[in-house]
Amino acid sequence: MKIEERKRAARTSLFKAVFPGETNHYNTLFGGTALHWMDEVAFIAATRFSRQKVVTVSSDKINFNQPIPSGSLVEFDAQIGMVGRSSIEVIVDVYTEDMYSDKRIKAVSGRFVLVAVDENTKATPLRSLEI
C-alpha cells in the first residue's frame, strides 16, 4: 500500500461524552483529560498507519481555543501528517458539539509525534512503506 493510501486508511475518530466527573470547577473538561484522550487517538492512528509498536515522544502546539462544557459530545479526529524514518506525526483536532442541537465547533488542536520501537523499546525504522 502506498504511503498516501496508508495515511487515509489510518485516519481515526474517537467519540466521548463529557460527564461531570471529568470537569473542573468551571464545569468544563479538564485540559489533562483532553490531552489524555488526544494522545490515545494519536496512538491508535499511528498504530493503524504503521502496524508496529509505537510510543509517544512529544506533544506540541496544543491549542485550547474553546472550553468544552460538561454534557458535550466530543469528537477526536486524528490524521497522519509527516512520516520520518521511525517517526509519525499525528495531527489531532477536537470538536465539541451540544447534545441537543447542531452546534459544533473546533475546540482544541494539537500535534503528537510517535516513534516505532522494537522489543527493547528502542527506536526502529518503520517497516517498508511504499513512497
C-alpha positions as CSV (number, residue, x, y, z in Angstrom):
1,M,0.0,0.0,0.0
2,K,1.4,3.4,-0.9
3,I,2.1,5.9,1.9
4,E,-0.8,8.3,1.0
5,E,-3.2,5.3,1.0
6,R,-1.9,4.3,4.4
7,K,-2.4,7.8,5.7
8,R,-6.0,7.9,4.5
9,A,-6.7,4.4,5.9
10,A,-5.2,5.3,9.3
11,R,-7.5,8.3,9.9
12,T,-9.1,7.7,13.3
13,S,-12.1,9.2,15.1
14,L,-12.9,8.7,18.7
15,F,-16.1,10.0,20.4
16,K,-16.7,10.7,24.0
17,A,-19.4,12.3,26.2
18,V,-18.2,14.8,28.8
19,F,-19.6,13.9,32.2
20,P,-19.3,16.0,35.5
21,G,-16.5,13.8,36.9
22,E,-14.2,14.9,34.0
23,T,-14.7,18.6,34.6
24,N,-13.0,21.3,36.6
25,H,-14.6,23.9,38.9
26,Y,-15.7,25.8,35.8
27,N,-17.7,22.8,34.7
28,T,-15.5,22.3,31.6
29,L,-13.4,19.4,30.6
30,F,-10.0,19.2,32.4
31,G,-7.2,20.0,30.0
32,G,-5.3,17.0,31.1
33,T,-8.2,14.7,30.3
34,A,-8.4,16.2,26.8
35,L,-4.7,15.6,26.4
36,H,-5.1,12.0,27.6
37,W,-7.8,11.3,25.1
38,M,-5.9,13.1,22.3
39,D,-2.8,11.0,23.0
40,E,-4.9,7.9,22.9
41,V,-6.4,8.6,19.5
42,A,-3.0,9.6,18.2
43,F,-1.6,6.3,19.4
44,I,-4.4,4.4,17.6
45,A,-3.9,6.3,14.3
46,A,-0.1,5.8,14.4
47,T,-0.6,2.1,15.1
48,R,-3.1,1.7,12.3
49,F,-0.7,3.5,10.0
50,S,2.5,1.6,10.9
51,R,1.1,-1.7,12.3
52,Q,4.1,-1.6,14.6
53,K,4.6,-0.9,18.3
54,V,4.7,2.9,18.8
55,V,5.2,5.2,21.7
56,T,4.5,8.9,22.1
57,V,7.7,11.0,22.2
58,S,6.3,14.5,22.1
59,S,3.2,16.6,22.0
60,D,3.4,20.1,20.6
61,K,1.3,23.2,19.8
62,I,-1.7,22.1,21.8
63,N,-4.2,25.0,21.3
64,F,-7.2,25.1,23.7
65,N,-9.4,27.5,21.7
66,Q,-12.8,26.8,23.2
67,P,-13.8,25.4,26.6
68,I,-15.6,22.0,26.4
69,P,-18.6,22.1,28.8
70,S,-20.0,19.2,30.7
71,G,-22.7,17.5,28.8
72,S,-21.0,17.9,25.4
73,L,-20.2,15.3,22.8
74,V,-16.6,15.4,21.7
75,E,-15.0,14.0,18.6
76,F,-11.3,13.5,18.4
77,D,-10.1,13.4,14.7
78,A,-6.6,12.1,14.2
79,Q,-4.8,12.3,10.8
80,I,-1.3,11.3,9.9
81,G,1.0,14.2,9.0
82,M,4.7,13.9,8.2
83,V,6.4,10.5,8.3
84,G,10.1,10.0,9.1
85,R,12.4,7.1,9.2
86,S,10.9,5.9,12.5
87,S,8.6,8.7,13.5
88,I,5.0,9.5,12.7
89,E,3.4,12.9,13.2
90,V,-0.3,12.8,14.1
91,I,-2.5,15.9,14.0
92,V,-5.5,15.7,16.4
93,D,-8.4,18.1,16.1
94,V,-11.1,18.1,18.8
95,Y,-14.6,19.1,18.0
96,T,-17.3,19.7,20.6
97,E,-21.0,19.6,19.9
98,D,-24.1,20.3,22.0
99,M,-26.0,17.0,22.6
100,Y,-29.3,18.7,21.8
101,S,-28.5,21.0,18.8
102,D,-26.4,21.0,15.7
103,K,-23.9,23.4,17.2
104,R,-20.4,22.0,16.5
105,I,-17.1,23.9,16.9
106,K,-13.4,23.0,16.8
107,A,-12.3,23.4,20.4
108,V,-8.7,22.0,20.6
109,S,-6.0,21.1,18.2
110,G,-2.6,19.5,18.7
111,R,0.4,17.7,17.2
112,F,1.8,14.4,18.5
113,V,4.9,12.6,17.4
114,L,5.1,8.8,17.9
115,V,8.1,6.6,17.2
116,A,8.1,2.9,16.2
117,V,10.0,0.8,18.7
118,D,11.5,-2.7,18.8
119,E,11.1,-5.3,21.6
120,N,13.7,-3.4,23.7
121,T,11.7,-0.1,23.3
122,K,14.5,1.3,21.1
123,A,13.5,3.4,18.0
124,T,13.3,1.2,14.9
125,P,12.7,2.1,11.3
126,L,9.1,2.0,10.0
127,R,8.7,-1.2,8.0
128,S,8.8,-0.9,4.2
129,L,6.4,1.8,3.3
130,E,6.0,2.4,-0.5
131,I,6.5,6.0,-1.2
